[in-house]
Amino acid sequence: MVDLSLFPPTTTIDGADLRVGGCSLTAISEDFGTPVFVIDETALRSRAREYVQEFKRQHSRSRICFAVKSFPSASIIRILAEEGVGCDVVGAGELRIALAAGADPAAIVMHGNAKTDDDIQAAIDAHIGFIVVDGFDDIDRIEKFATEPVPVLLRVSPAITVTTHDALATGSAVSKFGLPIDQVPAAISRMRSVPTIDLQGLHVHIGSQILGLAQFETGVAVLAKLERFGVYDLGGGLGVRYVHDDKAPSISEYAERLTQALHKEIGDDTDLLVEPGRSLVGPVGLTLYRIVTVKRTARTYVAVDGGMGDNLEHSLYGQDFTPLVIGRWNEEPVVADLVGRHCEAGDVITSHATLANPHVGDLIAVPVTGAYCFTMSNNYNAALRPPVVFCREGIARVGVRRETYNDLVAREVR
């Protein structure tokens, strides 16, 4: 039996094919080429609604802000905005994408540990909901550019260790993000001396791909040691399942534990902001590849027509995935490294993968690529960045077109 539990919820087997949102993956490969990012639009909308409903059920004064860095595309943000989700942006670039998608400026929060003059000015001009002050230089820049009160939050570094990859831990004592507890009083005092800064609350974010809910509670407890405010932004970071052995909390469990911690440590009379990224979009996406070569040497390598140009998760974080050879449901499996086409030894999508009798020309679907893969797509070896195709009720539509060779040279000055 084929285990599809890691695939988007609408995924079904149709003979020698897979369907997502009623759309044939074989047909998608023929119509749009490979590699291609495939998004289950029904699942995306469902997860967005679940986030909004579960948090409001637990704490009526909740707002969900999508971490745009996990999938910075207007095609995604537009759908989430329709479902009542705001945005967490980093810098002026993500802000412009969110605004182009029709996001409500009042539901946008801007982060960034090194905001430039342009970032701050763009946030002020757009009248966004909050600028999250990450350090004293942010305060200086807001004072310089603001002509009327700007709502802000202060990011606090909780100095806690979490169980995740080191590069995904953002709340340690040596993190570049936020201010340590001992500098918070001075930052608050400084902001209150600036007439154009309206300090409304605190922010904490401990990291990403976190599967233990108790770690989020620790972050809330740190904020509780400080003076009370009317707004608390508890960041994001909830992890997802990438392989069958992973155990990830549900959105409902996450909402319950986080809001209970808020009520216990701080109170129930505050506004709550939560910034999901990976846990909102990761499980609703997959990447579709075609096998280019199968090489049996000291190890077996199955190479596809994409790789680290569209998925840097393994190269950067050692993240494994669970690929599936489409159509070879009951054939003899082999253990192989699923690798890409790029001239780099680190170009690995996942190692020691179990693949059913892979052949050149076969399609391979890699689930749980809806977060950060599109974000970090690149032009290594001048490869073209893949398109994004949304599937819903049997209709496949392009949200982001495939890059062209003309795009590769469009910025060249000759």
MARKERO-329205 format. One record per residue (C-alpha): residue number from 1; residue in one letter; chain; z, y, x. Coordinates in pm, whole numbers. Each point is the difference from the previous one (the first is absolute). Layout:
SITE  nr rest kette     up  north   east
SITE NUM    A     A      Z      Y      X
...
***
This chain:
SITE  nr rest kette     up  north   east
SITE   1    M     A      0      0      0
SITE   2    V     A    -92    347    129
SITE   3    D     A    295    238     20
SITE   4    L     A   -112    344   -118
SITE   5    S     A    350    150    -21
SITE   6    L     A    -73    251    278
SITE   7    F     A   -322    118   -162
SITE   8    P     A    -27    282   -255
SITE   9    P     A    130   -116   -340
SITE  10    T     A   -338    -19   -173
SITE  11    T     A   -145   -234    267
SITE  12    T     A   -142   -325   -138
SITE  13    I     A   -209   -288    132
SITE  14    D     A   -347    -27   -152
SITE  15    G     A   -166   -313    138
SITE  16    A     A    -78     78    364
SITE  17    D     A     82    366    -49
SITE  18    L     A    299    230    -45
SITE  19    R     A     20    272   -260
SITE  20    V     A    217    311     17
SITE  21    G     A     22    216   -308
SITE  22    G     A   -267   -222   -149
SITE  23    C     A   -240     81    286
SITE  24    S     A   -158   -264    222
SITE  25    L     A     86     43    367
SITE  26    T     A   -327   -168     90
SITE  27    A     A   -187    260   -204
SITE  28    I     A    203    280    159
SITE  29    S     A    -96   -127    346
SITE  30    E     A   -366      0   -102
SITE  31    D     A      6    337   -173
SITE  32    F     A    223    195    240
SITE  33    G     A    -10   -200    322
SITE  34    T     A    288   -109    220
SITE  35    P     A    255     84    114
SITE  36    V     A    116    166   -319
SITE  37    F     A    338    107   -135
SITE  38    V     A     45   -133   -355
SITE  39    I     A    260    155   -231
SITE  40    D     A    129   -157   -321
SITE  41    E     A     14    316   -212
SITE  42    T     A    189   -165   -285
SITE  43    A     A    268   -115    243
SITE  44    L     A     19    344    162
SITE  45    R     A     58    166   -335
SITE  46    S     A    251   -267    -98
SITE  47    R     A    206     46    318
SITE  48    A     A     -4    377    -42
SITE  49    R     A    125    -31   -358
SITE  50    E     A    266   -248    109
SITE  51    Y     A    127    237    267
SITE  52    V     A     19    292   -241
SITE  53    Q     A    155   -200   -284
SITE  54    E     A    254   -194    205
SITE  55    F     A    136    304    180
SITE  56    K     A     14    212   -314
SITE  57    R     A    174   -284   -180
SITE  58    Q     A    265    -11    268
SITE  59    H     A     14    377     62
SITE  60    S     A   -179    226   -248
SITE  61    R     A    -35    285    250
SITE  62    S     A   -225   -198    234
SITE  63    R     A   -338     88    145
SITE  64    I     A   -232   -237    186
SITE  65    C     A   -208    152    282
SITE  66    F     A   -268   -220    156
SITE  67    A     A     10     -6    382
SITE  68    V     A   -358    113     52
SITE  69    K     A      0   -114    363
SITE  70    S     A    -18   -360   -122
SITE  71    F     A   -342     59   -164
SITE  72    P     A   -122    360     42
SITE  73    S     A   -287     -7   -248
SITE  74    A     A    -61    219   -302
SITE  75    S     A   -128   -310   -180
SITE  76    I     A    348   -156     14
SITE  77    I     A    198    320    -55
SITE  78    R     A   -201     90   -311
SITE  79    I     A     94   -329   -167
SITE  80    L     A    366     36     95
SITE  81    A     A      9    358   -128
SITE  82    E     A   -131   -127   -334
SITE  83    E     A    300   -236     -7
SITE  84    G     A    250    282     60
SITE  85    V     A     50    -48    374
SITE  86    G     A     32    295    238
SITE  87    C     A    -74     10    372
SITE  88    D     A    182     -3    333
SITE  89    V     A   -237    154    255
SITE  90    V     A     19     50    374
SITE  91    G     A   -175    317    106
SITE  92    A     A   -277    215   -137
SITE  93    G     A   -264   -274     11
SITE  94    E     A    177   -238   -237
SITE  95    L     A     95    299   -216
SITE  96    R     A   -364     96    -41
SITE  97    I     A    -96   -356    -94
SITE  98    A     A    278    -10   -261
SITE  99    L     A   -104    333   -149
SITE 100    A     A   -366   -106     -4
SITE 101    A     A    108   -310   -196
SITE 102    G     A    161    218   -265
SITE 103    A     A    363    -60     95
SITE 104    D     A    248    244   -152
SITE 105    P     A    112    233    283
SITE 106    A     A    349     12   -150
SITE 107    A     A     26   -379     48
SITE 108    I     A    -92     12    369
SITE 109    V     A    246    -27    288
SITE 110    M     A   -109     81    357
SITE 111    H     A    141   -182    301
SITE 112    G     A    -73     12    371
SITE 113    N     A    214      3    312
SITE 114    A     A   -231    254    166
SITE 115    K     A   -146    222   -270
SITE 116    T     A   -237    265    128
SITE 117    D     A    -40    356   -124
SITE 118    D     A   -301   -120   -201
SITE 119    D     A    202   -281   -162
SITE 120    I     A    276    235   -113
SITE 121    Q     A   -243    265   -118
SITE 122    A     A   -200   -256   -199
SITE 123    A     A    316   -127   -171
SITE 124    I     A    112    351    -87
SITE 125    D     A   -345    100   -130
SITE 126    A     A    -18   -310   -220
SITE 127    H     A    349     60   -146
SITE 128    I     A     97   -363     50
SITE 129    G     A    324   -148   -131
SITE 130    F     A    184    -25    332
SITE 131    I     A    -49     49    370
SITE 132    V     A    224   -247    181
SITE 133    V     A    156    180    295
SITE 134    D     A      0   -235    298
SITE 135    G     A    150    235    258
SITE 136    F     A     81    359     88
SITE 137    D     A   -360     90     81
SITE 138    D     A    -96    -74   -362
SITE 139    I     A    261    253   -107
SITE 140    D     A   -145    262    233
SITE 141    R     A   -353    -59   -128
SITE 142    I     A     97     20   -367
SITE 143    E     A    190    323     69
SITE 144    K     A   -310    136    177
SITE 145    F     A   -254    -81   -271
SITE 146    A     A    180     -9   -334
SITE 147    T     A      5    313   -216
SITE 148    E     A    198   -153   -286
SITE 149    P     A    262   -278    -23
SITE 150    V     A   -137   -340    106
SITE 151    P     A    177   -316   -126
SITE 152    V     A    100   -221    292
SITE 153    L     A    188   -320     78
SITE 154    L     A    166    -79    333
SITE 155    R     A    -82   -331    165
SITE 156    V     A    309   -167    142
SITE 157    S     A    -18   -265    272
SITE 158    P     A    253   -266   -107
SITE 159    A     A     23   -162    347
SITE 160    I     A    -13   -353   -138
SITE 161    T     A   -178   -311    124
SITE 162    V     A   -221   -185   -247
SITE 163    T     A   -174   -337      7
SITE 164    T     A   -367     77     48
SITE 165    H     A   -246     56    284
SITE 166    D     A    123    267    242
SITE 167    A     A   -303    218    -70
SITE 168    L     A     84     -3   -372
SITE 169    A     A    368     96     39
SITE 170    T     A     36    372    -68
SITE 171    G     A    374     47    -46
SITE 172    S     A    148   -107    332
SITE 173    A     A    213    219    225
SITE 174    V     A   -301     61    225
SITE 175    S     A   -257     59   -276
SITE 176    K     A   -227    303     26
SITE 177    F     A     47     61   -373
SITE 178    G     A    260    225   -162
SITE 179    L     A    320    151    132
SITE 180    P     A    310   -194    108
SITE 181    I     A    315     43   -207
SITE 182    D     A    167    229    254
SITE 183    Q     A   -287    253    -25
SITE 184    V     A    -20      1   -380
SITE 185    P     A    267    269    -63
SITE 186    A     A   -173    240    239
SITE 187    A     A   -338    -64   -164
SITE 188    I     A    146     57   -348
SITE 189    S     A    163    323    114
SITE 190    R     A   -323    119    160
SITE 191    M     A   -203    -71   -314
SITE 192    R     A    249    176   -223
SITE 193    S     A    -40    311    212
SITE 194    V     A   -372     14    -79
SITE 195    P     A    -75    160   -341
SITE 196    T     A   -336   -179    -30
SITE 197    I     A    150   -348     43
SITE 198    D     A    143   -172   -306
SITE 199    L     A    187   -305    129
SITE 200    Q     A     31   -241   -292
SITE 201    G     A     87   -336    151
SITE 202    L     A     -6   -267    268
SITE 203    H     A   -245   -266    108
SITE 204    V     A     36   -330    183
SITE 205    H     A   -255   -266     94
SITE 206    I     A    113   -297    207
SITE 207    G     A   -330   -176     67
SITE 208    S     A   -281   -214   -138
SITE 209    Q     A    -53   -368    -93
SITE 210    I     A    372    -43    -69
SITE 211    L     A     89   -312   -196
SITE 212    G     A    380     31    -11
SITE 213    L     A    121    234   -275
SITE 214    A     A    344     52    153
SITE 215    Q     A   -164    204    275
SITE 216    F     A   -112    262   -253
SITE 217    E     A    357     22   -130
SITE 218    T     A    118     84    352
SITE 219    G     A   -238    295      9
SITE 220    V     A    142    135   -326
SITE 221    A     A    355    -36    132
SITE 222    V     A    -87    223    296
SITE 223    L     A   -118    280   -230
SITE 224    A     A    321    -33   -199
SITE 225    K     A    195    123    303
SITE 226    L     A   -166    340    -32
SITE 227    E     A     44    273   -260
SITE 228    R     A   -142    -63   -347
SITE 229    F     A   -341    120   -111
SITE 230    G     A   -209    -16   -314
SITE 231    V     A   -289   -199    148
SITE 232    Y     A     -2   -319    208
SITE 233    D     A   -320   -146    143
SITE 234    L     A     72   -354    115
SITE 235    G     A   -338    -60    159
SITE 236    G     A   -185   -329    -29
SITE 237    G     A    -37   -304    221
SITE 238    L     A     24   -300   -234
SITE 239    G     A   -178   -296    159
SITE 240    V     A   -256   -240   -144
SITE 241    R     A    -98   -365     49
SITE 242    Y     A   -276    -55    255
SITE 243    V     A     48   -373     49
SITE 244    H     A    131   -266   -237
SITE 245    D     A    341    -24    168
SITE 246    D     A     74    370    -47
SITE 247    K     A    257     92   -263
SITE 248    A     A    -30    353   -134
SITE 249    P     A    213    167   -267
SITE 250    S     A   -168     99   -324
SITE 251    I     A    -49    362   -100
SITE 252    S     A    264    -52   -269
SITE 253    E     A    254   -133    252
SITE 254    Y     A    -74    286    237
SITE 255    A     A     40    260   -275
SITE 256    E     A    328   -150   -116
SITE 257    R     A    159    -21    344
SITE 258    L     A   -119    344    110
SITE 259    T     A    113    180   -314
SITE 260    Q     A    332   -186     -6
SITE 261    A     A     62    113    358
SITE 262    L     A    -85    357    -97
SITE 263    H     A    237    -10   -298
SITE 264    K     A    280   -159    200
SITE 265    E     A    -24    213    313
SITE 266    I     A   -122    334   -136
SITE 267    G     A    -13      8   -379
SITE 268    D     A   -235    -32   -295
SITE 269    D     A    -57    371    -62
SITE 270    T     A   -269     57    264
SITE 271    D     A   -377    -10     22
SITE 272    L     A   -127   -308    185
SITE 273    L     A   -324    -24    194
SITE 274    V     A   -137   -328    136
SITE 275    E     A   -308    -31    222
SITE 276    P     A   -157   -348    -18
SITE 277    G     A   -313    -68    201
SITE 278    R     A    -50   -356    123
SITE 279    S     A    187   -152   -295
SITE 280    L     A   -216    191   -247
SITE 281    V     A   -348    -62    141
SITE 282    G     A     31   -284    253
SITE 283    P     A     -7   -296   -242
SITE 284    V     A   -287    137   -214
SITE 285    G     A   -259     -8    278
SITE 286    L     A   -190   -255    205
SITE 287    T     A   -265     15    268
SITE 288    L     A   -315   -208    -29
SITE 289    Y     A   -177   -112    319
SITE 290    R     A   -285   -229     97
SITE 291    I     A     39   -249    284
SITE 292    V     A   -230     83    292
SITE 293    T     A     90   -274    244
SITE 294    V     A    229   -300     43
SITE 295    K     A     92    -74    362
SITE 296    R     A    193   -308    109
SITE 297    T     A    136     35    354
SITE 298    A     A    362    -28    115
SITE 299    R     A     67    146   -345
SITE 300    T     A   -210     23   -312
SITE 301    Y     A   -119    351    -77
SITE 302    V     A   -148     98   -334
SITE 303    A     A   -156    343     39
SITE 304    V     A    -97    223   -289
SITE 305    D     A   -209    314    -39
SITE 306    G     A    304    228     -2
SITE 307    G     A    330     -7    186
SITE 308    M     A    212    269    161
SITE 309    G     A   -245    262   -124
SITE 310    D     A    132    -62   -350
SITE 311    N     A    335   -175     58
SITE 312    L     A    234    102    283
SITE 313    E     A    310   -157   -152
SITE 314    H     A      6   -305    228
SITE 315    S     A    -98    193    312
SITE 316    L     A    266    268    -52
SITE 317    Y     A    281   -184   -174
SITE 318    G     A    -68   -371     44
SITE 319    Q     A    -42    -34   -375
SITE 320    D     A   -145   -332   -117
SITE 321    F     A   -217    -46   -308
SITE 322    T     A   -104   -295   -217
SITE 323    P     A   -382    -17     -6
SITE 324    L     A   -197   -226   -233
SITE 325    V     A   -348   -142     51
SITE 326    I     A   -171     54   -334
SITE 327    G     A   -142   -311   -166
SITE 328    R     A    133   -263    242
SITE 329    W     A    303    -72   -214
SITE 330    N     A     63   -364     82
SITE 331    E     A   -167    -39    338
SITE 332    E     A    162    -99    329
SITE 333    P     A    201    288    146
SITE 334    V     A      2    112    361
SITE 335    V     A    250    222    180
SITE 336    A     A   -180    294    156
SITE 337    D     A     40    358    109
SITE 338    L     A   -178    227   -245
SITE 339    V     A   -146    268    222
SITE 340    G     A   -236    293    -25
SITE 341    R     A   -326    110    157
SITE 342    H     A    142    272    225
SITE 343    C     A     -6    -11    380
SITE 344    E     A    378    -22     37
SITE 345    A     A    223   -302     58
SITE 346    G     A    250    144   -245
SITE 347    D     A   -256     -2   -280
SITE 348    V     A    184   -257   -210
SITE 349    I     A     41      7   -378
SITE 350    T     A    245   -290      0
SITE 351    S     A     77   -279    243
SITE 352    H     A     51   -370    -70
SITE 353    A     A   -148     29   -347
SITE 354    T     A    -70   -309   -208
SITE 355    L     A   -364     24   -108
SITE 356    A     A   -186   -253   -212
SITE 357    N     A   -303   -126    198
SITE 358    P     A   -138    343     97
SITE 359    H     A   -374     38     58
SITE 360    V     A   -221    288    110
SITE 361    G     A    -99    197   -309
SITE 362    D     A    309    -89   -204
SITE 363    L     A    195    276   -171
SITE 364    I     A    365     47     93
SITE 365    A     A    243    196   -216
SITE 366    V     A    312    143    163
SITE 367    P     A    257    110   -261
SITE 368    V     A    269    269     21
SITE 369    T     A   -217    250    187
SITE 370    G     A     42    281   -252
SITE 371    A     A    233    198    228
SITE 372    Y     A    -75    157    340
SITE 373    C     A   -321   -194     67
SITE 374    F     A   -223    268   -155
SITE 375    T     A    231    259    152
SITE 376    M     A    -54   -114    358
SITE 377    S     A   -365   -105    -30
SITE 378    N     A   -197    123    299
SITE 379    N     A   -330    -10    185
SITE 380    Y     A     82   -236    287
SITE 381    N     A   -335   -110    149
SITE 382    A     A   -161    245   -245
SITE 383    A     A     68   -234   -289
SITE 384    L     A    -41    153   -344
SITE 385    R     A    312     44   -209
SITE 386    P     A     -9   -217   -314
SITE 387    P     A    -35    118   -359
SITE 388    V     A    273    -22   -262
SITE 389    V     A   -100   -180   -319
SITE 390    F     A    214      5   -314
SITE 391    C     A    -13   -294   -242
SITE 392    R     A    104     22   -362
SITE 393    E     A   -106   -191   -312
SITE 394    G     A   -305   -148    169
SITE 395    I     A   -129    330    138
SITE 396    A     A    -10     70    375
SITE 397    R     A    -33    362    103
SITE 398    V     A      2    179    333
SITE 399    G     A    294    230     67
SITE 400    V     A    -92     72    362
SITE 401    R     A   -349    -70    129
SITE 402    R     A    -73   -190    319
SITE 403    E     A    -40    215    307
SITE 404    T     A   -357     35    130
SITE 405    Y     A   -145     24    349
SITE 406    N     A    -90    359    -82
SITE 407    D     A    369     65    -63
SITE 408    L     A     76   -122    351
SITE 409    V     A   -206    277    159
SITE 410    A     A     48    270   -265
SITE 411    R     A    265    185    199
SITE 412    E     A   -185    -19    332
SITE 413    V     A   -127    332    137
SITE 414    R     A   -324    -56    190
***
